[in-house]
């Protein structure tokens, strides 16, 4: 991944050239969808809570053309030796697998509209396995492409649903709607305040530059995979905690004190209390940050909320890893106003709120800490809240 992603024109030109070289003719169009970084709100989406993501300037692009032989041919510039060629009628969970399962899952959701098949080339610069929603970017770019190419009656919410079902049902990763919603709905210059219980949303202005601040993403280089990691375990634990509390979703509980009855003196009860405490307190942190941004308060104050969120993810939800903990600690010691891991956990990236003038200082401090930990320097870039999924050509 480059910390300087291609602009839309250059990205489209590269995708068209690669598609033409591979398939012998130009695509019918190129579509893009961004990755995301969540300012605050991890593991709240599938618990009926609130999230606050921004879209990255990094995107995944899909160059697409229709076929007449009933086959789906999938090619990726980032996975040059892992092409897939399967009959649309034969698409099923695990067929194809690997990276190709994500776009194939979207096609499977809409297969009734694509009997003739598709040629599809993927290109992008959203890092995979870094907690920045590379899979959702891929799914949403393909969903938008099929909507436009086939003139399907699908609104933004429908695109989110198609993409999420591809990830949940075809790939087998039990994610919520955060990632796909961010990729489709985010707008430039704003954070997306999304209530996942009713899917209402608000575009909250986020102009950190005016406050002399920057949102710095630091990729630890430790990759994860929602379909293979402990993500599913955490979701099941949340469901069990909600059932014991007599609610449908954990975020229906607003007071952390109401969770104490989960602790029944057993090891399982204590674990479920920790899991639920993270979810309920994290939902409150999202509302706190949105309140700060809405009221024109000092955005520097968001920093400690981020750090508190990391502590909760580390200690109560137990989805951080030592390298992410070291990253957050080093960033704060170097002057970041706050920092936390982002994404589902078990690897990936962290985000730090830093003075714009201190970006290089914080990045260097984290790289030094990584060197002492025996790890390579993390890739770093400043996030500019960017637009959601769109057609490029």
C-alpha positions as CSV (number, residue, x, y, z in Angstrom):
1,X,0.0,0.0,0.0
2,X,1.2,3.5,-0.8
3,X,0.6,6.3,1.7
4,X,-0.2,8.4,-1.4
5,X,-3.1,6.7,-3.1
6,X,-3.8,7.2,-6.8
7,X,-6.2,10.0,-7.6
8,X,-9.4,8.9,-9.4
9,X,-8.2,9.7,-12.9
10,X,-4.9,7.8,-12.5
11,X,-6.7,4.9,-10.8
12,X,-9.2,4.5,-13.5
13,X,-6.5,4.7,-16.2
14,X,-4.5,2.0,-14.6
15,X,-7.5,-0.3,-14.1
16,X,-8.6,0.2,-17.8
17,X,-5.1,-0.6,-19.0
18,X,-4.8,-3.7,-16.9
19,X,-8.3,-5.0,-17.9
20,X,-7.6,-4.4,-21.6
21,X,-4.3,-6.2,-21.4
22,X,-5.9,-9.2,-19.6
23,X,-9.2,-9.5,-21.5
24,X,-8.4,-8.0,-24.9
25,X,-11.0,-5.2,-24.8
26,X,-11.7,-2.2,-22.6
27,X,-14.2,-2.6,-19.6
28,X,-17.6,-1.1,-19.7
29,X,-16.7,1.0,-16.7
30,X,-14.6,1.4,-13.6
31,X,-16.0,1.8,-10.1
32,X,-14.3,2.6,-6.8
33,X,-15.1,2.2,-3.1
34,X,-12.9,3.3,-0.1
35,X,-11.6,1.6,2.9
36,X,-12.5,3.2,6.2
37,X,-11.0,4.1,9.5
38,X,-13.3,4.2,12.5
39,X,-12.7,7.3,14.7
40,X,-14.5,5.5,17.5
41,X,-17.0,2.7,17.9
42,X,-15.5,-0.8,17.6
43,X,-17.7,-3.9,18.0
44,X,-20.8,-1.8,18.5
45,X,-22.3,-2.3,15.1
46,X,-23.5,-5.9,15.5
47,X,-24.7,-4.9,19.0
48,X,-27.1,-2.3,17.8
49,X,-24.9,0.7,18.7
50,X,-23.3,3.7,17.2
51,X,-20.2,4.1,15.0
52,X,-18.2,7.0,13.7
53,X,-16.1,6.1,10.6
54,X,-14.5,8.2,7.9
55,X,-13.7,7.0,4.4
56,X,-10.0,6.7,3.4
57,X,-8.6,8.2,0.3
58,X,-7.4,4.7,-0.5
59,X,-9.8,2.7,-2.7
60,X,-10.4,-0.6,-4.4
61,X,-11.4,-0.3,-8.0
62,X,-13.4,-2.8,-10.1
63,X,-13.2,-2.7,-13.9
64,X,-16.1,-4.7,-15.3
65,X,-17.6,-5.9,-18.6
66,X,-20.4,-8.3,-19.3
67,X,-19.8,-11.7,-20.9
68,X,-22.1,-14.1,-22.9
69,X,-20.8,-17.5,-21.8
70,X,-22.2,-17.6,-18.3
71,X,-18.9,-17.4,-16.5
72,X,-17.4,-15.2,-13.9
73,X,-13.7,-14.4,-14.5
74,X,-12.0,-12.6,-11.6
75,X,-8.5,-11.1,-11.9
76,X,-6.6,-9.0,-9.4
77,X,-3.5,-6.8,-9.8
78,X,-2.7,-7.5,-6.2
79,X,-3.1,-11.3,-6.5
80,X,-1.6,-12.0,-9.8
81,X,-1.4,-15.8,-9.4
82,X,-4.9,-16.3,-8.0
83,X,-7.3,-15.7,-10.8
84,X,-10.7,-17.4,-10.6
85,X,-12.9,-18.7,-13.4
86,X,-16.3,-20.2,-12.4
87,X,-19.7,-20.5,-13.9
88,X,-22.1,-18.0,-12.3
89,X,-24.6,-20.9,-11.8
90,X,-21.9,-22.7,-9.7
91,X,-21.2,-19.9,-7.3
92,X,-21.4,-21.2,-3.7
93,X,-19.7,-20.4,-0.4
94,X,-16.1,-21.4,-0.8
95,X,-16.4,-21.5,-4.6
96,X,-14.3,-19.6,-5.4
97,X,-12.3,-19.0,-2.2
98,X,-9.6,-16.6,-1.2
99,X,-9.7,-13.0,-2.3
100,X,-12.1,-13.9,-5.1
101,X,-14.8,-15.0,-2.6
102,X,-15.6,-11.3,-1.8
103,X,-16.5,-10.2,-5.3
104,X,-18.0,-13.6,-6.1
105,X,-20.3,-13.3,-3.1
106,X,-21.7,-10.0,-4.5
107,X,-22.3,-11.6,-7.9
108,X,-23.9,-14.6,-6.2
109,X,-26.3,-12.2,-4.4
110,X,-27.3,-10.7,-7.8
111,X,-26.9,-13.7,-10.0
112,X,-30.4,-13.6,-11.4
113,X,-29.4,-10.4,-13.2
114,X,-26.1,-11.6,-14.6
115,X,-26.9,-14.9,-16.5
116,X,-24.3,-14.1,-19.2
117,X,-21.5,-13.7,-16.8
118,X,-18.9,-11.0,-16.1
119,X,-15.2,-10.2,-16.6
120,X,-13.9,-8.3,-13.5
121,X,-10.5,-6.9,-12.7
122,X,-9.7,-5.6,-9.3
123,X,-7.0,-3.1,-8.4
124,X,-6.6,-1.1,-5.3
125,X,-4.4,0.4,-2.5
126,X,-6.4,-0.4,0.6
127,X,-4.2,-2.7,2.7
128,X,-5.6,-6.1,3.3
129,X,-5.8,-7.4,6.9
130,X,-5.0,-4.0,8.4
131,X,-8.3,-3.3,10.0
132,X,-9.2,-0.8,7.3
133,X,-12.0,-2.7,5.6
134,X,-10.3,-3.8,2.4
135,X,-12.9,-6.5,2.0
136,X,-15.8,-4.1,2.3
137,X,-14.2,-1.8,-0.2
138,X,-14.0,-4.7,-2.7
139,X,-17.6,-5.8,-2.1
140,X,-19.0,-2.3,-2.4
141,X,-17.1,-1.4,-5.6
142,X,-18.5,-4.5,-7.2
143,X,-22.0,-4.0,-5.9
144,X,-22.1,-0.5,-7.2
145,X,-20.6,-1.6,-10.6
146,X,-23.4,-4.2,-11.0
147,X,-26.1,-1.8,-9.9
148,X,-25.0,0.7,-12.6
149,X,-24.0,-1.7,-15.3
150,X,-27.2,-3.8,-15.0
151,X,-29.5,-0.8,-14.2
152,X,-30.7,-2.5,-10.9
153,X,-33.1,-0.7,-8.6
154,X,-30.8,-0.6,-5.6
155,X,-30.5,2.3,-3.2
156,X,-27.5,2.9,-0.9
157,X,-28.9,0.8,1.8
158,X,-29.5,-2.0,-0.6
159,X,-25.9,-1.9,-1.7
160,X,-24.8,-2.1,1.9
161,X,-27.0,-5.2,2.4
162,X,-25.8,-6.9,-0.7
163,X,-22.2,-6.3,0.3
164,X,-22.7,-7.4,3.9
165,X,-24.5,-10.6,2.9
166,X,-21.6,-11.4,0.6
167,X,-19.2,-11.2,3.5
168,X,-21.4,-12.9,6.1
169,X,-23.0,-15.7,4.0
170,X,-20.6,-16.3,1.1
171,X,-17.2,-15.7,2.8
172,X,-18.4,-16.6,6.3
173,X,-17.1,-13.6,8.2
174,X,-19.8,-12.5,10.8
175,X,-19.3,-8.8,10.5
176,X,-21.9,-6.0,11.2
177,X,-22.8,-3.2,8.8
178,X,-20.2,-0.7,9.8
179,X,-17.6,-1.4,7.1
180,X,-20.0,-1.6,4.1
181,X,-22.0,1.4,5.4
182,X,-18.9,3.5,5.6
183,X,-17.7,2.5,2.2
184,X,-21.0,3.5,0.6
185,X,-22.3,6.4,2.7
186,X,-19.3,8.4,3.8
187,X,-18.8,11.9,2.3
188,X,-15.7,14.1,1.9
189,X,-14.9,16.2,4.9
190,X,-17.2,14.4,7.3
191,X,-17.4,11.5,9.7
192,X,-20.5,9.2,9.4
193,X,-22.5,9.0,12.6
194,X,-24.5,5.8,12.1
195,X,-27.0,4.3,14.5
196,X,-26.9,0.6,13.5
197,X,-30.2,-0.1,15.4
198,X,-32.3,1.8,12.9
199,X,-29.6,2.7,10.3
200,X,-30.3,6.4,10.6
201,X,-27.2,8.4,9.9
202,X,-25.8,11.9,10.1
203,X,-22.8,13.5,8.3
204,X,-20.7,15.2,11.1
205,X,-18.2,17.8,9.8
206,X,-14.7,16.8,10.7
207,X,-12.2,19.5,9.9
208,X,-9.1,18.6,12.0
209,X,-6.9,20.7,9.8
210,X,-8.5,23.9,11.0
211,X,-7.6,22.9,14.5
212,X,-4.1,22.1,13.6
213,X,-4.7,18.4,14.1
214,X,-4.3,15.2,12.0
215,X,-5.7,11.7,12.2
216,X,-2.7,9.4,11.7
217,X,-3.1,5.8,10.7
218,X,-0.3,3.4,11.6
219,X,-0.4,-0.1,10.1
220,X,1.3,-2.5,12.4
221,X,1.9,-5.0,9.7
222,X,0.2,-7.8,11.7
223,X,-2.6,-9.0,9.5
224,X,-5.9,-10.5,10.5
225,X,-8.9,-12.3,8.9
226,X,-12.4,-12.0,10.3
227,X,-13.3,-15.4,9.0
228,X,-10.5,-17.1,10.9
229,X,-9.8,-14.9,13.9
230,X,-11.7,-14.7,17.3
231,X,-14.1,-12.2,15.8
232,X,-16.9,-14.7,15.7
233,X,-16.2,-15.8,19.3
234,X,-16.6,-12.2,20.5
235,X,-19.9,-11.9,18.6
236,X,-21.2,-15.0,20.2
237,X,-20.2,-13.8,23.6
238,X,-22.1,-10.6,23.1
239,X,-25.2,-12.5,22.0
240,X,-25.0,-14.6,25.1
241,X,-24.5,-11.6,27.4
242,X,-27.5,-9.9,25.8
243,X,-29.6,-13.0,26.3
244,X,-28.7,-13.2,29.9
245,X,-29.6,-9.5,30.4
246,X,-33.0,-10.0,28.7
247,X,-32.3,-7.6,25.8
248,X,-32.1,-8.2,22.1
249,X,-28.9,-6.2,21.6
250,X,-26.3,-5.1,24.1
251,X,-26.5,-1.5,23.2
252,X,-30.0,-1.3,24.5
253,X,-28.3,-1.2,27.9
254,X,-27.1,2.4,28.5
255,X,-25.8,2.2,32.0
256,X,-22.6,0.1,32.6
257,X,-23.8,-0.5,36.2
258,X,-26.7,-2.5,34.8
259,X,-24.3,-5.1,33.6
260,X,-23.1,-6.2,37.1
261,X,-25.7,-9.0,37.2
262,X,-23.8,-10.8,34.5
263,X,-21.1,-11.5,37.1
264,X,-22.6,-14.6,38.7
265,X,-19.4,-15.7,40.4
266,X,-18.4,-18.0,37.5
267,X,-15.5,-17.5,35.1
268,X,-18.0,-17.3,32.2
269,X,-20.0,-14.7,33.9
270,X,-16.9,-12.5,34.6
271,X,-15.9,-12.9,30.9
272,X,-19.4,-11.9,29.6
273,X,-19.3,-8.9,32.0
274,X,-16.1,-7.7,30.4
275,X,-17.3,-8.2,26.9
276,X,-20.6,-6.3,27.6
277,X,-18.8,-3.5,29.5
278,X,-16.7,-2.8,26.5
279,X,-19.7,-2.6,24.1
280,X,-21.8,-0.4,26.4
281,X,-18.9,1.9,27.3
282,X,-17.8,2.1,23.7
283,X,-21.2,3.1,22.5
284,X,-21.1,5.9,25.1
285,X,-17.7,7.0,23.8
286,X,-19.1,7.4,20.3
287,X,-21.9,9.6,21.6
288,X,-19.5,11.6,23.6
289,X,-17.2,12.3,20.6
290,X,-20.1,13.2,18.3
291,X,-21.3,15.6,21.0
292,X,-17.9,17.3,21.0
293,X,-17.8,17.7,17.3
294,X,-21.4,18.9,16.9
295,X,-21.0,21.6,19.5
296,X,-17.8,23.0,18.1
297,X,-15.8,22.0,21.1
298,X,-12.1,21.6,21.2
299,X,-11.3,18.5,19.1
300,X,-8.1,17.9,21.1
301,X,-10.4,16.5,23.8
302,X,-11.3,13.6,21.5
303,X,-7.8,12.2,22.1
304,X,-8.3,10.8,25.6
305,X,-11.5,9.2,24.5
306,X,-9.6,7.3,21.9
307,X,-7.1,6.1,24.4
308,X,-9.8,5.0,26.8
309,X,-11.4,3.0,23.9
310,X,-8.1,1.2,23.3
311,X,-7.8,0.2,27.0
312,X,-11.3,-1.2,26.8
313,X,-10.6,-3.2,23.6
314,X,-7.4,-4.5,25.2
315,X,-8.6,-5.4,28.6
316,X,-12.3,-6.0,28.4
317,X,-12.8,-7.2,24.8
318,X,-9.3,-8.7,24.5
319,X,-8.9,-8.1,20.8
320,X,-5.6,-6.2,20.8
321,X,-2.2,-7.7,20.3
322,X,1.2,-6.7,21.9
323,X,2.4,-4.9,18.8
324,X,-0.8,-2.7,18.7
325,X,-0.4,-2.0,22.4
326,X,3.2,-0.9,21.8
327,X,2.1,1.3,18.9
328,X,-0.5,3.1,20.9
329,X,1.8,3.5,23.9
330,X,4.6,4.9,21.8
331,X,2.3,7.3,19.9
332,X,0.9,8.8,23.2
333,X,4.4,9.0,24.8
334,X,5.6,10.9,21.7
335,X,2.8,13.5,22.1
336,X,-0.3,12.1,20.4
337,X,-3.4,13.4,22.1
338,X,-4.8,9.9,22.0
339,X,-4.6,6.7,20.1
340,X,-6.3,3.3,19.7
341,X,-6.4,0.2,17.6
342,X,-9.0,0.1,14.9
343,X,-11.0,-2.6,13.2
344,X,-12.0,-6.0,14.5
345,X,-8.8,-6.7,16.3
346,X,-6.2,-9.5,16.4
347,X,-3.8,-7.3,14.3
348,X,-4.2,-4.5,11.9
349,X,-3.8,-0.8,12.5
350,X,-4.1,2.0,15.0
351,X,-5.2,5.6,14.7
352,X,-3.6,8.5,16.6
353,X,-4.9,12.1,17.0
354,X,-1.8,14.2,16.7
355,X,-0.8,17.8,16.1
356,X,-0.3,18.3,12.4
357,X,3.2,19.6,13.0
358,X,4.0,16.4,15.0
359,X,3.1,13.8,12.5
360,X,6.7,13.0,11.6
361,X,7.8,13.0,15.3
362,X,5.1,10.5,16.3
363,X,5.7,8.3,13.2
364,X,9.4,8.2,14.0
365,X,8.8,7.4,17.7
366,X,6.6,4.5,16.8
367,X,9.1,3.2,14.2
368,X,11.8,3.4,16.9
369,X,9.6,1.4,19.3
370,X,8.9,-1.2,16.6
371,X,12.6,-1.6,15.9
372,X,13.2,-2.3,19.6
373,X,10.3,-4.8,19.4
374,X,12.0,-6.5,16.5
375,X,9.3,-5.4,14.0
376,X,9.5,-3.5,10.8
377,X,8.5,0.1,10.7
378,X,4.8,0.6,10.4
379,X,3.3,2.2,7.3
380,X,1.8,5.5,8.1
381,X,-0.5,8.1,6.5
382,X,-2.7,11.0,7.5
383,X,-6.4,10.4,6.9
384,X,-8.4,13.0,5.0
385,X,-12.1,12.2,5.2
386,X,-12.9,11.2,1.7
387,X,-16.0,10.3,-0.5
388,X,-17.7,7.0,-0.5
389,X,-18.3,4.6,-3.4
390,X,-18.5,6.1,-6.9
391,X,-18.1,5.5,-10.6
392,X,-14.8,6.6,-12.1
393,X,-15.5,6.0,-15.8
